[in-house]
């Protein structure tokens, strides 16, 4: 008996192309700066192969530009909310978030590297940054100092360098940062100039902006000129919503303006289908908002649940906040109450958690770090009055009763 021929011989090829494009787009969204000799050469190869399609899709839907050549691929992402501070830079996973001074040092280090030769050492980089800080009265007026007098200041610079190593701006040739911190040696780096040249994701150079206010400067360096027409207005709405859906764990209707809500109600089906087909993310639509669910888990920088002590604490505190939301919807929970709850959890679980949880003040430090993570996941909102549980945290309540085939609760 003969096998029945496929009605569409091109279908398997189309599916293969779609799968490759999806992998390439997910790789860019996860890591906006890919290099040919980076940790994922397969993803880089797919991005290079499908650059024209990726460039068109990203420009049309998110308003983001893509630079790709034989050495690197750089997705210049601009967030929908420039004031969102819930996901700060970190040198390495588990490290503390970047402080204001570390961000300043990062900018100054980039300026120094731009003028350096092919290689440099950490000690020279530090000296050049110290000179830039000392020569700019505006930094002193803003309370930014840097003189390498204390270990904390050296640690700040090392955190900046480690971030640049992670982003492939620098490649370590000899030595290590711990030796530099202990004043036992220096570190030699090679500067990756192609990556350095594409590092800033701005549409206008910061030196060309005259505004002094931070918000005004952020607006100026990311301004996207569009025609003041109905078509231009609709494109702005589509771009903002697509950026939110791609970047934010949850998009709440309460966070959108009336024009965005109106556009979403009219074009939601088309918009969500476009994102799902391109990325593989699954749209979960609820009365409060929309979440694009990553069922594979490889497109998520923050996961819940996660293994380890902090992962367990985060899950247990999320469960507690879900109960608070059920008992008093919309009411804030004080930080003191959350500190106390974490202290209770430590007392209950300390025997199978890391020993550091028993140190004095650990309950407050752990609670504050967990709150930061829950805010980044859009499970809570931090206010002056405390921490407000948001609707999506309800999925972590342990006593929910659902049918086996029911969709996950928002």
C-alpha positions, 0 to 999 in steps of 0.5 A: 500500500502506498503512503498518501502524499502530503497535500502541501509538500511545502508545509514541513519546510514552512514549519521548519522555517517558523521554528528557526525564526522562533528560536532566533527571536527568543534568543534575541529577546533573552539576550539582546547582544549575541556574539559569534564566539559567545555561549550560544553559537547556534542561536547566533547562526539562526539570527544571522540566517533570518536577519531580514525577517527578524529586522522587519518583524521587530521594527513593525511590531515593537519599533526595535532595531536590529544590527547584525553582522558576522561578529555580533547581533545587537537588538536595541530594545527600548522598554515601554516604561522608561521609569521602570526600576524593578529590574536593575542591572546585576554583575552576576546572578545573585549579586546585589542590584546596581546602585546609582554610583555603579551606574555612573561608573559603568558610563564612565568605564565605557567612556574610558574604554572608547579611548583605550587601545586594544587591551587594558588592565583593571588598574589603568581603567580605575585610574582613568575613572578616578580622573574623570570623576575628579574632573567633573564638578557636576558629579561631586554636586550630585554626591558621586565620589570615587577615589579607590580609598575603600574596598567598597569603591573597588568592589563597585568598579569590579561589579561594573567590569564583571557586567562588561565581561558578561556582556562581552564588551571585555574578555579576560586575558590574565588575572582575576578580579578577586586578586585586584580587590585584595590588592594582590595583582592586576587583570588584563582585558581585551576590548571587544570594539564591535560590541562596545560600539553597539552597546548603547541602545539609544536613538540620540547620543547623550552628548547631544541632549541639552536637558538636565532633568533625568526623565527629560534626558531619557525621553530625549535619547529614546525619542522615536519620531512618528508622523502626527497622523491616525496611522502614526498614533496607532503605530505608537499604541501597537509598539507600546503594547507589544513592548509591554507584552514581550517584556513584562511578566503581566500587563494589567489593564489598570496600568494602561491609559484609555487609548491603549485599552481601547486599542487593545480591545479592538486589536487584541486578537491580532496582536496576541496571535502575532506575538504567539506565532513569532515567539511561541509565548502563550497568551493568558487573558484574564479580567485584570490583564494579560500575561504571555506565558513562557511554558518552556522557561527559557525566555524568563530571566526571573523564575518562580518557583526556583530551587534553593533557599531564596527560591523557597522563601519567595514561593512561601512569601508569595503564598502568604501575600496571596492569602492577604490579597484574598482577605483584604483585596487591594490593601497594602501589607506593611514591610514590618509584617513581611519582615516578621513573616520571613522571620517566622519562615526562617524559624520553621525551615532554618534546618534545611536552608542555608546557614546565613538565614540565621544571622542577625538581620537576615530576615529583613534583608531576605524579605526586602530582596524577595519583595524586589523580585516579586515586584519585578514579576509584577506580583506585587506593587511597592508603595509608600504604605507597603506592598500591595499584592496584585491579581497574578499572585493569586496563582500561588495560593495553595488552597485553591480548588480547581478542576483538573483541566481548568486553566491556571488562575491569574 
